[in-house]
Amino acid sequence: MSSGSERLIEVTIKILNPVCILSRELGAHVKIEDIRSYGDRVAHLIEMPVELFEEARELALETDGALRGIRRERGLTTCWFLSKGCEACRPIALGEAFLVKGRLLDDGSMEFNFIVPGEDSYRRILGELRANGISYDIIRVSGFKSSSFLTPTQEKALYIAMRMGLFDHPRRITIQELAEMLNVKPSSLAETIRRGLKRMLKHYFG
């Protein structure tokens, strides 16, 4: 996570002409449920018929990727496909942005929701998408002013933790999973969040 002083911006963008290796190599029978940053990789949550699993495993090996969290039920296999990403998802997931969620839509387009540390980062991502020949529509852009009592690192950690569901009941993500996605140690992330929450409480309750 960057510790810059710019305000966080949350963006929802629709990629009109995605070039997805999973769809290209495994066909229309693969359903992409979610796309997220995962350290220095892009993680696609995919659902496919069990008979396609070996093809997916071979594709992961060929692309220096990996399969994680494999589950089989009622003739379907669900797993996370970790890879370096494609021309569409790589600028979003592996740059300065933090990818909150991505999904493949019924019309073949892809929708991404991500957080960037400022306007410059946002514009760089759009420029890289255009340079890669990717067409897109901006669905929503929102931001908020930085607080005076949180450090930039604490603010970003708390915001991302909130958006990813760390504070939901039941939790949608664990501190270990979030730390792995942010490429930091769980203990470091937990301490950053603890210190940030303490500062917030002291600010409001004195």
Secondary structure as GFF3:
##gff-version 3
##sequence-region A 1 206
A	DSSP	beta_strand	9	15	.	.	.	ID=ss1
A	DSSP	alpha_helix	21	26	.	.	.	ID=ss2
A	DSSP	beta_strand	31	38	.	.	.	ID=ss3
A	DSSP	beta_strand	41	49	.	.	.	ID=ss4
A	DSSP	three_ten_helix	50	52	.	.	.	ID=ss5
A	DSSP	alpha_helix	53	62	.	.	.	ID=ss6
A	DSSP	beta_strand	66	73	.	.	.	ID=ss7
A	DSSP	beta_strand	76	83	.	.	.	ID=ss8
A	DSSP	alpha_helix	89	93	.	.	.	ID=ss9
A	DSSP	beta_strand	98	104	.	.	.	ID=ss10
A	DSSP	beta_strand	110	116	.	.	.	ID=ss11
A	DSSP	alpha_helix	119	131	.	.	.	ID=ss12
A	DSSP	beta_strand	136	143	.	.	.	ID=ss13
A	DSSP	alpha_helix	152	164	.	.	.	ID=ss14
A	DSSP	alpha_helix	175	182	.	.	.	ID=ss15
A	DSSP	alpha_helix	186	205	.	.	.	ID=ss16
###
